[in-house]
Amino acid sequence: MTDTPVNEMSFEVAMAELEQVLGQLERGDVALDESIALYERGAALKARCEAKLKEAEEKVAAITLDADGNPVGTKPVDGV
């Protein structure tokens, strides 16, 4: 686990750490208190990954295409 705040992580960094957390939890070789801390960190990492994926999906959905299907710009995303 890193000391980097979850809300400052890129998707890739958060996903890599989440995989490490899951591996440790699956092996079951950590004490109960550490398991609880790992679970909480994993939940935060999962939420960060989901938020970053949603953000990316919204960006992709906002791309506008010309008549030939080529990207020409973006349209405003609702709520932004």
Secondary structure, 3 states (H helix, E strand, C coil): CCCCCHHHCCHHHHHHHHHHHHHHHHHCCCCHHHHHHHHHHHHHHHHHHHHHHHHHHHHHHCEEECCCCCEEEECCCCCC
